[in-house]
Structure formats: C-alpha cells, structure tokens
Amino acid sequence: MITDDGRAREAKWERRPDERPRELLDAALCVFAERGYRNTRLEEVAEAAGVTKGTIYHYFATKEDLLRRAIEEHHAEAFGQLDEAVAADAGSASVRIQRLVRRSFGAMGSARRNVLRLLLQGIAHEVPSVHRQWLANGPFRAWTLLAALVREGQQAGEFRADVDADVAARTLLSGLLLQIVWQPDSVAGGGTPVDEQRLIDEAVDFFLHGLRQL
C-alpha cells in the first residue's frame, strides 16, 4: 500500500531525477553534523531527504562514501565563493583579505557551525581518511589563498617583507575556526559570549595591523 506521503515522495523524485544526488548530499551533511557521523543511520538521512534507504545505495556505495561526497560538494560551493573573492581585482590586498575572511566565516548559523564541528572534531578519529581529505581540500586550500594575498601585498609594498605569509595565514584562519566552533561550549562553561561579526572583524584588523609597514 502506498500512502499519500509515499506518493508525494515518489512524485518528488520523478520530477527532479538530476537533483537526487545533490539533495541527498545536502540532507546527509545536515544529519551528520547534527547527530555525528557514528550516531547517524542511513535511514535518518533517507528520511531527511524524503527518499528510501535503497535510493541512497543507488548513488553511494557506503555511508563513508556518502560523507566523503557530501564534504566534496560542500567544498565546491564554499570555495567557488572564495575564489571569486580572491579573483576580484578591485581593492588592495588588505581589502581583498577582509573580503575573503568575511566570505569564509560570515553568517555563521548553528547549522553551519555544526558542520564545522563535524569536520574539525567529529570525523578525525571516526573516519581519518575523510578527515585528511577535508584538511587538504578545506583548511590547507584556504591557507594557500590567504597566503597568496599576503605575498601580493608584500610585493606591492603594502605589507612588511619579513612576514612569513604561510604562518600568518594559518594562524588567522585556524584561530577563527576554533573560536567559532568553541563559542557555544565557552558560553555553556560560563564564558562571556563574543558577537561573531565582532570576532571576525577584530581578528582581521589585528592581522592586517601586524602585516603593515611600521
């Protein structure tokens, strides 16, 4: 017997077959981020996506494959925006660095923070190969983009030539990443909350002040 919900779900996938993998990946990342990779069952992902568990196996071989592909899709969307910020010719290196960091960390809602927590902490021991892939295609790539802008500013005489661009880039992005992920825990532990936009803007200002010519 097919219920009304079942018919609606079937019709949904009949209307948009090309969007199935993307919608499954979006749903999977949300569920993994909310429940944790180990605690997530594929039935829960299927329910969130409005499909059957068998549909997931039609597109993805394993739960780990689903996680890996979900992270790849997440990176493709995120870095498409960051590449645009870096490629924009308007403005000095300082302006483009501000644009890059704000694109990276702006509008950080609880769902996005949960995704970061999953990537930074949740899969490090549970799925180490996927965690290494995330490091290579996420933080390492972001550090490379930021370091390139620092070098650009050095070549233009905007920044000090003695600054190690790679170390500077890693320090800023890693610090912001951890601070944003740890915000809820610090508040729960009795710490004083800091507005995230204030945190981002002040960190970038401090970073740029250290780069500029004395």
For each residue, the residues with C-beta under 8 A, 3 or more apart:
1:
2: 6 7 10
3: 6 7
4: 7 8
5: 8 9
6: 2 3 9 10
7: 2 3 4 10 11
8: 4 5 11 12
9: 5 6 12 13 50 51
10: 2 6 7 13 14
11: 7 8 14 15
12: 8 9 15 16 50
13: 9 10 16 17 20 50 51 55
14: 10 11 17
15: 11 12
16: 12 13 19 20 23
17: 13 14 20
18:
19: 16 22 23
20: 13 16 17 23 24 51 55 59
21: 24 25 59 69
22: 19 25 26 73
23: 16 19 20 26 27 49
24: 20 21 27 28 45 49 51 55 56 59 60 66
25: 21 22 28 29 66 69 70 73
26: 22 23 29 30 49 70 73
27: 23 24 30 31 45 48 49
28: 24 25 31 32 45 48 49 66 67 70
29: 25 26 32 33 70 71 73 74 115
30: 26 27 33 34 48 111 115
31: 27 28 34 35 40 44 45 48
32: 28 29 35 36 37 40 45 67 70 118 122
33: 29 30 111 114 115 117 118
34: 30 31 111 114
35: 31 32 39 40 44
36: 32 39 40 118 122
37: 32 40 63 67 118 122 123 126 127
38: 126
39: 35 36
40: 31 32 35 36 37 44 45 63
41: 44 45
42: 45 46 53 56 63 66
43: 46 47 53
44: 31 35 40 41 47 48
45: 24 27 28 31 32 40 41 42 48 49 56 66
46: 42 43 49 51 52 53 55 56
47: 43 44 50
48: 27 28 30 31 44 45
49: 23 24 26 27 28 45 46 55 56
50: 9 12 13 47
51: 9 13 20 24 46 55 56
52: 46 55 56
53: 42 43 46 56 57
54: 57 58
55: 13 20 24 46 49 51 52 58 59
56: 24 42 45 46 49 51 52 53 59 60 66
57: 53 54 60 61
58: 54 55
59: 20 21 24 55 56
60: 24 56 57 65 66 69
61: 57 65
62: 65 66
63: 37 40 42 66 67
64: 67 68 127 130
65: 60 61 62 68 69
66: 24 25 28 42 45 56 60 62 63 69 70
67: 28 32 37 63 64 70 71 123 127 130
68: 64 65 71 72 130 133
69: 21 25 60 65 66 72 73
70: 25 26 28 29 32 66 67 73 74
71: 29 67 68 74 75 119 130 133 134 137 138
72: 68 69 75 76 137
73: 22 25 26 29 69 70 76 77
74: 29 70 71 77 78 115
75: 71 72 78 79 134 137 138 141
76: 72 73 79 80
77: 73 74 80 81
78: 74 75 81 82 104
79: 75 76 82 83 141 142
80: 76 77 83 84
81: 77 78 84 85 103
82: 78 79 85 86 100 103 104 142 145
83: 79 80 86 87 145
84: 80 81 87 88
85: 81 82 88 96 99 100 103
86: 82 83 96 100 145 148 149
87: 83 84
88: 84 85 91 96 99
89:
90: 95
91: 88 94 95 96 99
92: 95 96 153 156 158
93: 96 97 149 150 152 153 156 158 159
94: 91 97 98 153 158 208 211 212
95: 90 91 92 98 99
96: 85 86 88 91 92 93 99 100 149
97: 93 94 100 101 146 149 150 153 204 207 208
98: 94 95 101 102 204 208
99: 85 88 91 95 96 102 103
100: 82 85 86 96 97 103 104 145 146 149
101: 97 98 104 105 146 172 173 176 200 203 204
102: 98 99 105 106 200 204
103: 81 82 85 99 100 106
104: 78 82 100 101 142 173 176
105: 101 102 108 176 180 196 200
106: 102 103 197 200
107: 112
108: 105 112 113 180 196
109: 112 113
110: 113 114
111: 30 33 34 114 115
112: 107 108 109 115 116
113: 108 109 110 116 117 180 181 183 184
114: 33 34 110 111 117 118
115: 29 30 33 74 111 112 118 119
116: 112 113 119 120 177 180 181
117: 33 113 114 120 121 122 181
118: 32 33 36 37 114 115 121 122 123
119: 71 115 116 122 123 131 134 138
120: 116 117 124 177 178 181
121: 117 118 124 181
122: 32 36 37 117 118 119 126
123: 37 67 118 119 126 127 128 130 131 134
124: 120 121 128 131
125: 128
126: 37 38 122 123
127: 37 64 67 123 130 131
128: 123 124 125 131 132
129: 132 133
130: 64 67 68 71 123 127 133 134
131: 119 123 124 127 128 134 135
132: 128 129 135 136
133: 68 71 129 130 136 137
134: 71 75 119 123 130 131 137 138 139
135: 131 132 138 139 140
136: 132 133 140 141
137: 71 72 75 133 134 140 141
138: 71 75 119 134 135 141 142
139: 134 135 142 143 173 174 177
140: 135 136 137 143 144
141: 75 79 136 137 138 144 145
142: 79 82 104 138 139 145 146 173
143: 139 140 146 147 166 169 170 173
144: 140 141 147 148 169
145: 82 83 86 100 141 142 148 149
146: 97 100 101 142 143 149 150 169 172 173
147: 143 144 150 151 165 166 168 169
148: 86 144 145 151 152 165
149: 86 93 96 97 100 145 146 152 153
150: 93 97 146 147 153 154 159 163 165 168 169 211
151: 147 148 154 155 165
152: 93 148 149 155 156
153: 92 93 94 97 149 150 156 158 159 211
154: 150 151 157 158 159 160 161 163 165
155: 151 152
156: 92 93 152 153 159
157: 154 213
158: 92 93 94 153 154 211 212 213
159: 93 150 153 154 156 163 211 212 213
160: 154 163 211 212 213 214
161: 154
162:
163: 150 154 159 160 168 210 211
164: 167 168
165: 147 148 150 151 154 168 169
166: 143 147 169 170
167: 164 170 171
168: 147 150 163 164 165 171 172 207 210 211
169: 143 144 146 147 150 165 166 172 173
170: 143 166 167 173 174
171: 167 168 174 175
172: 101 146 168 169 175 176 203 204 207
173: 101 104 139 142 143 146 169 170 176 177
174: 139 170 171 177 178
175: 171 172 178 179 203
176: 101 104 105 172 173 179 180 199 200 203
177: 116 120 139 173 174 180 181
178: 120 174 175 181 182
179: 175 176 182 183 194 199 203
180: 105 108 113 116 176 177 183 196 199
181: 113 116 117 120 121 177 178
182: 178 179 185 186
183: 113 179 180 186 187 193 194 196
184: 113 187 188
185: 182 188 189
186: 182 183 189 191 193
187: 183 184 190 191 192 193
188: 184 185
189: 185 186
190: 187
191: 186 187
192: 187
193: 183 186 187
194: 179 183 198 199
195: 198 199
196: 105 108 180 183 199 200
197: 106 200 201
198: 194 195 201 202
199: 176 179 180 194 195 196 202 203
200: 101 102 105 106 176 196 197 203 204
201: 197 198 204 205
202: 198 199 205 206
203: 101 172 175 176 179 199 200 206 207
204: 97 98 101 102 172 200 201 207 208
205: 201 202 208 209
206: 202 203 209 210
207: 97 168 172 203 204 210 211
208: 94 97 98 204 205 211 212
209: 205 206 212
210: 163 168 206 207
211: 94 150 153 158 159 160 163 168 207 208
212: 94 158 159 160 208 209
213: 157 158 159 160
214: 160
